[in-house]
Amino acid sequence: MQDEAGFFRFQETTYDLGEFCRITRRSASTDTHPCTLKVDDDGPLLQWNGYLSDSYHSMVLVRYVGFLEAVIVGIAAS
């Protein structure tokens, strides 16, 4: 259960961190949560903690700084 909501603004849109899915290492992950992206050990997405699909071809990425004190935001597109 989440006691606090974590929101941030990026490019004129407000995002809720609770809506982001996790990014984990495929080889080490036993996570069966449906909202988890398992990537290869050398995958560039491993530098990020979570993602949210923005469109069919892009996603918003987040990396936590400290204990949820701030986030670094990026965009991945294909």
C-alpha positions in Angstrom: 0.0 0.0 0.0 1.3 3.4 -0.9 1.0 6.1 1.7 2.1 9.0 -0.5 1.6 9.8 -4.1 4.6 10.7 -6.3 3.9 13.1 -9.1 6.2 15.0 -11.4 5.8 17.2 -14.4 7.6 16.6 -17.7 6.9 18.4 -21.0 3.7 19.9 -19.8 2.3 16.6 -18.6 1.8 15.4 -15.0 2.8 11.8 -14.3 2.1 9.5 -11.3 5.1 7.3 -10.4 2.5 4.7 -9.3 1.6 4.1 -12.9 5.1 3.2 -14.1 6.2 -0.3 -14.6 9.5 -1.7 -13.3 12.6 -2.5 -15.4 14.6 -5.5 -14.2 17.5 -7.6 -15.3 16.2 -10.8 -17.0 18.8 -13.1 -15.6 18.3 -12.1 -12.0 14.6 -11.4 -12.0 12.1 -13.7 -10.3 9.5 -11.0 -10.5 6.3 -12.3 -12.0 4.4 -9.0 -11.8 2.7 -8.3 -15.2 4.0 -4.7 -15.2 7.7 -5.6 -15.3 10.0 -5.3 -18.3 12.8 -7.9 -18.1 15.8 -6.9 -20.2 19.1 -8.6 -21.1 22.1 -8.0 -18.9 23.7 -5.6 -21.4 20.4 -3.8 -22.2 20.6 0.0 -22.2 17.3 0.2 -20.3 18.9 -1.2 -17.2 20.1 2.3 -16.3 16.4 3.2 -15.7 14.1 2.1 -12.9 10.8 2.3 -14.6 8.8 3.1 -17.8 5.4 4.2 -18.9 4.2 3.7 -22.5 3.6 7.0 -24.1 2.6 5.8 -27.5 3.0 2.8 -29.7 6.6 3.9 -30.5 7.8 5.7 -27.3 8.0 5.5 -23.6 8.8 7.8 -20.7 11.7 6.5 -18.5 12.5 7.3 -14.9 15.5 6.9 -12.7 15.2 7.5 -9.0 17.5 9.9 -7.2 18.0 9.1 -3.5 15.0 7.6 -1.8 12.3 9.0 -4.2 13.6 12.5 -3.6 13.7 13.2 -7.3 13.6 11.5 -10.6 15.6 11.9 -13.8 13.3 11.6 -16.8 14.0 10.4 -20.3 12.3 9.3 -23.5 12.9 6.2 -25.5 11.6 5.9 -29.1 11.8 3.4 -31.8 
